Amino acid sequence: MLPERVRSLGILAIVTLVAAPAVWSAPRAQTGDGVRIGIIDVQRVFTDAKAAKSVRGEMDNIRRQFQEDVRAQERKLRDSARQLMEQKVLLSEQEFSRRRRALEDEGRRAQTAVRERKQKLDRAFSRTRNVIMKDLVAVTRDLRKSRDIDIVLEKRDVFLAVSTLDLTPEIIKLLDKRLPKVALQLDDSGSDKGKEKGKR
């Protein structure tokens, strides 16, 4: 049987093993009782696939704009705090305390707004990745069946392997054909929204 670590792999560890001993060094073309293994570099897929490239620029622009907005808000609060301290000698103690509390409240609201916006962006990026992952799993499953492969492992979980086990280039080609482009999932609607399928 396979080691427990392998059996517990995530969604890409697509296993349909028969009653046979595990042979980690078995190439994909092996016949007989050995387990047939393939490897996929998921990180490379999310770097090189057309769908990932199609949305990367938009995601980078949104991150950059978010960071600029946060810095602008921080500058505004710092300037307000500096101005308040400069006016301290001109204000009564009660008025100074009132303005200080108002500034602190503004700072807390700004922090809350930044946190909520970041969470919204994180969810959008995660949904977009999940759209690509869904089709990545589908093409990997199809390739596994067509090649009669027993298990597909992520490259990060493999210490050493021969290069002939690597399915990544072929999987990228299949994914590019199935999902050449994807829209950034900015709302909570269905995950299929904005997908542009290629011809199968």
Backbone torsions as a table, in degrees:
resi	resn	phi	psi	omega
1	MET	NA	157.2	178.4
2	LEU	-71.7	152.2	176.3
3	PRO	-60.2	155.1	-177.9
4	GLU	-59.7	-34.4	-179.2
5	ARG	-61.4	-38.3	-179.5
6	VAL	-73.2	-40.5	-178.4
7	ARG	-64.6	-24.6	-176.5
8	SER	-93.7	8.7	179.9
9	LEU	-62.5	160.7	-174.9
10	GLY	-74.0	-155.8	-166.7
11	ILE	-63.0	-26.2	-177.8
12	LEU	-83.8	-8.5	175.5
13	ALA	-82.6	82.5	-172.7
14	ILE	-89.7	105.1	-169.1
15	VAL	-110.8	129.6	170.7
16	THR	-138.6	67.4	-173.2
17	LEU	-81.9	144.2	170.6
18	VAL	-95.9	172.4	-179.0
19	ALA	-72.3	92.4	-177.9
20	ALA	-157.0	153.0	179.0
21	PRO	-69.2	147.7	179.3
22	ALA	-79.2	134.7	177.2
23	VAL	-124.9	99.3	-173.1
24	TRP	-63.8	-29.8	-177.2
25	SER	-89.1	5.8	-176.1
26	ALA	-68.8	126.6	175.7
27	PRO	-73.4	166.1	-177.1
28	ARG	-61.8	-30.1	-175.0
29	ALA	-86.3	3.5	-176.2
30	GLN	-61.9	141.3	174.7
31	THR	-113.8	172.4	-179.4
32	GLY	95.3	-148.1	-174.0
33	ASP	-91.4	-3.1	-177.6
34	GLY	-71.4	155.6	177.6
35	VAL	-82.0	133.7	179.1
36	ARG	-93.3	127.8	-172.0
37	ILE	-122.7	143.0	171.3
38	GLY	-128.1	158.1	-178.5
39	ILE	-127.5	140.4	176.4
40	ILE	-128.7	135.1	176.2
41	ASP	-95.1	94.2	-175.8
42	VAL	-64.3	-37.8	179.2
43	GLN	-61.1	-40.4	177.9
44	ARG	-65.9	-38.3	177.9
45	VAL	-59.3	-45.2	-178.2
46	PHE	-76.2	-3.3	173.4
47	THR	-99.3	-41.8	-169.9
48	ASP	-101.1	-21.1	-176.4
49	ALA	-66.5	146.2	-178.3
50	LYS	-59.5	-41.0	-178.8
51	ALA	-60.8	-43.5	179.6
52	ALA	-65.8	-41.9	179.4
53	LYS	-65.1	-35.0	-175.7
54	SER	-64.2	-26.3	-175.9
55	VAL	-109.6	-9.1	-174.3
56	ARG	-63.7	-43.3	-179.2
57	GLY	-60.8	-43.3	179.0
58	GLU	-64.2	-41.1	178.9
59	MET	-64.1	-41.5	179.3
60	ASP	-64.5	-40.5	179.3
61	ASN	-64.2	-40.5	179.6
62	ILE	-65.5	-43.3	177.8
63	ARG	-60.8	-44.6	-178.7
64	ARG	-63.5	-43.1	178.9
65	GLN	-64.3	-39.3	178.1
66	PHE	-60.8	-46.3	180.0
67	GLN	-63.8	-39.0	178.5
68	GLU	-65.6	-40.6	178.8
69	ASP	-63.9	-40.3	179.2
70	VAL	-64.5	-44.9	179.1
71	ARG	-62.7	-38.9	178.3
72	ALA	-64.0	-41.1	178.3
73	GLN	-64.6	-40.3	178.6
74	GLU	-65.0	-40.7	178.1
75	ARG	-63.4	-40.8	179.7
76	LYS	-62.1	-43.9	-179.8
77	LEU	-67.3	-39.7	178.0
78	ARG	-63.9	-42.1	179.3
79	ASP	-64.0	-41.4	179.1
80	SER	-63.7	-40.7	179.3
81	ALA	-66.0	-41.4	179.2
82	ARG	-63.8	-44.3	179.6
83	GLN	-62.8	-38.7	179.2
84	LEU	-63.4	-42.0	179.7
85	MET	-66.5	-34.6	178.3
86	GLU	-67.0	-30.0	-177.9
87	GLN	-89.9	-2.1	-173.7
88	LYS	-56.6	-42.3	-176.9
89	VAL	-69.0	-18.1	-178.2
90	LEU	-94.3	-10.7	-174.2
91	LEU	-106.8	151.0	172.0
92	SER	-69.1	161.4	-179.9
93	GLU	-60.7	-39.6	-179.4
94	GLN	-66.1	-43.2	-178.8
95	GLU	-67.5	-39.9	178.0
96	PHE	-61.9	-43.6	179.6
97	SER	-63.5	-39.8	179.7
98	ARG	-63.1	-45.5	-179.6
99	ARG	-68.1	-36.4	178.2
100	ARG	-64.2	-43.7	178.4
101	ARG	-63.7	-39.1	178.6
102	ALA	-62.9	-40.8	178.9
103	LEU	-67.0	-40.1	177.5
104	GLU	-63.6	-40.6	177.5
105	ASP	-62.9	-41.4	178.1
106	GLU	-62.3	-39.7	178.1
107	GLY	-63.8	-41.6	178.9
108	ARG	-66.1	-40.8	177.9
109	ARG	-63.5	-39.2	178.6
110	ALA	-64.2	-42.0	178.1
111	GLN	-62.1	-42.4	179.1
112	THR	-63.8	-43.4	-179.7
113	ALA	-63.4	-41.5	179.1
114	VAL	-64.1	-44.4	-179.3
115	ARG	-62.7	-44.2	-179.2
116	GLU	-66.4	-39.8	178.6
117	ARG	-65.8	-41.3	178.6
118	LYS	-63.0	-42.3	178.8
119	GLN	-62.5	-39.5	178.4
120	LYS	-63.8	-42.8	178.6
121	LEU	-66.3	-40.9	178.6
122	ASP	-60.6	-41.6	178.4
123	ARG	-65.0	-39.6	179.7
124	ALA	-64.1	-44.4	179.5
125	PHE	-65.6	-39.1	179.7
126	SER	-65.9	-43.0	178.4
127	ARG	-62.9	-39.9	179.9
128	THR	-64.6	-42.8	177.4
129	ARG	-62.7	-38.3	-179.5
130	ASN	-65.9	-34.0	176.1
131	VAL	-60.2	-47.0	179.5
132	ILE	-66.8	-42.2	-178.5
133	MET	-61.4	-38.1	-180.0
134	LYS	-58.5	-45.0	179.5
135	ASP	-75.7	-29.5	175.1
136	LEU	-62.4	-43.8	177.5
137	VAL	-62.6	-40.6	-178.0
138	ALA	-63.6	-47.0	-178.4
139	VAL	-70.4	-32.7	176.9
140	THR	-66.0	-41.4	177.9
141	ARG	-62.5	-43.9	179.6
142	ASP	-63.3	-42.9	179.9
143	LEU	-66.4	-39.9	178.0
144	ARG	-58.3	-43.8	-179.8
145	LYS	-67.2	-43.2	-177.4
146	SER	-67.2	-29.4	179.3
147	ARG	-94.9	-1.9	-178.3
148	ASP	57.1	46.1	179.1
149	ILE	-93.4	138.9	-177.3
150	ASP	-82.2	-37.8	-174.8
151	ILE	-147.9	139.9	175.3
152	VAL	-116.3	123.0	-177.2
153	LEU	-109.0	151.0	172.2
154	GLU	-76.5	143.0	-176.5
155	LYS	-58.7	-35.3	-177.3
156	ARG	-65.8	-17.4	-179.9
157	ASP	-97.0	4.3	-178.1
158	VAL	-114.2	125.4	-178.5
159	PHE	-78.2	-50.6	178.6
160	LEU	-140.5	143.5	177.9
161	ALA	-164.1	154.0	176.1
162	VAL	-75.4	150.8	-174.9
163	SER	-66.2	-22.4	-178.9
164	THR	-67.2	-14.3	177.9
165	LEU	-80.1	-13.5	-173.3
166	ASP	-74.7	117.0	178.7
167	LEU	-96.1	-2.7	-169.0
168	THR	-56.8	-49.4	-178.1
169	PRO	-59.0	-40.6	-179.8
170	GLU	-70.1	-38.2	178.9
171	ILE	-65.0	-38.8	177.4
172	ILE	-61.9	-42.2	178.1
173	LYS	-61.6	-43.5	179.5
174	LEU	-65.9	-40.7	179.7
175	LEU	-66.9	-39.3	178.4
176	ASP	-61.0	-36.8	179.1
177	LYS	-72.7	-39.1	-177.5
178	ARG	-77.4	-38.8	-175.2
179	LEU	-140.2	80.3	-177.1
180	PRO	-74.3	-19.4	-176.1
181	LYS	-153.1	148.4	177.5
182	VAL	-143.3	143.4	178.4
183	ALA	-90.3	149.1	176.9
184	LEU	-65.7	126.7	-175.5
185	GLN	-85.7	84.6	-173.7
186	LEU	-84.3	-13.8	178.5
187	ASP	-118.9	-177.9	-176.2
188	ASP	-96.3	20.2	179.2
189	SER	-74.0	-177.7	-175.7
190	GLY	-55.9	146.9	-174.3
191	SER	-68.5	-14.8	-179.1
192	ASP	-85.2	-7.9	-178.4
193	LYS	-64.5	135.0	176.1
194	GLY	85.2	-1.8	179.3
195	LYS	-76.7	143.4	175.7
196	GLU	-122.7	104.9	-176.4
197	LYS	-80.2	145.3	171.6
198	GLY	-89.7	172.7	178.1
199	LYS	-74.2	137.3	179.9
200	ARG	-96.2	NA	NA
